[in-house]
Amino acid sequence: MDTLQEYKCPCCGGAIEFNSKIQKMKCPYCDCEFEMEALASYDNDLRTQQEDSMSWDTNAGEGWQPGEEQGLRVYICKSCGGEIVGDDTTAATSCPYCDNPVVLKGQFAGALRPDLVIPFKLDKKAAKEALKKHYNGKRLLPKVFTNENHIDEIKGIYVPFWLFDTDAEANVRYKATRTRAWSDSNYNYTETSYFAVNRGGSVGFENVPVDGSVKMADDLMESIEPFNIKDAVDFRTAYLAGYLADKYDVDAEESILRANERIKKSTEEAFASTVQGYTTVIPEYSSVRFNNGRARYALYPVWILNTSWNGKKYTFAMNGQTGKLVGDLPLDKAAYKKWLFGLTGIISAACFGISYLLWLI
């Protein structure tokens, strides 16, 4: 049988007790009051809450067909250790990641055959135009950057991705508040009501991508998403003609943690969007369970543009399917100081104007 000492205040965590005057449970620390039925329901939620359960079938990819990989070669970079796959007509080339021009050629072997590939839709010219467009409207970009800057290397490369599919069942509990304020001739009053808000249901996920390359920064690859999976086709080596392909160095098992993070976050955000009408909403507990989770191996098209200016390298990535381009740009420190000085001047003038008006009043 439950005892009063077992109940904890949902608001501050302190031990609560029955108050005979108000005939309710009351916290002596934060003075919150609770109906017995509501408290019993909250306590039952705590007792029945479940842990996360995220399991996957990671038998992604398959073996190469006999002779299928004979026309492929692997290029190993001495500088960063990257392994790039190309066809046997590809000449010695520079590494698309570190731009090291010394690349060794060897016989391809040892990797899983991709399940899917999204072929390139945009060519090298489109990538160059996207970079020029990326410069537009950047007031703090050094003017000489676009003039002196030149594209050292632009390469189309198929980046390895693991695609995760699953049905997710979830339960999320939020601690919410609703505040009401009023006043009389003597005092100002604020009443805060606390609520335990529960959400539960199922969400389906398909083709959640996780970058399978250590050399490709996850945030960079996620920034050029989304890729349209409707354009994906069964893999054929012919799609590699004229392009490079990165050999994955992060396998499906190692990608599970990132997939779990992305799916759980998306699930919690979807549920949180349904909690409305409260002053504050704080997630207190969540449980996500996967069913029929599986992973597949795919190649996605990416243009890598290596540029240089003022002795520093700048790398940009463009989605070879949609044209979305991302990358860092240099800052013109002199222009930034002028902009900051001008902004400070505007603020100072506004403050002076307000002070003058107050003085007149």
Summary of the structure (lengths in Angstrom):
residues: 361
radius of gyration: 29.2
end to end distance: 70.6
largest distance: 90.5
contacts: 1029
relative contact order: 0.19
helix: 27%
strand: 38%
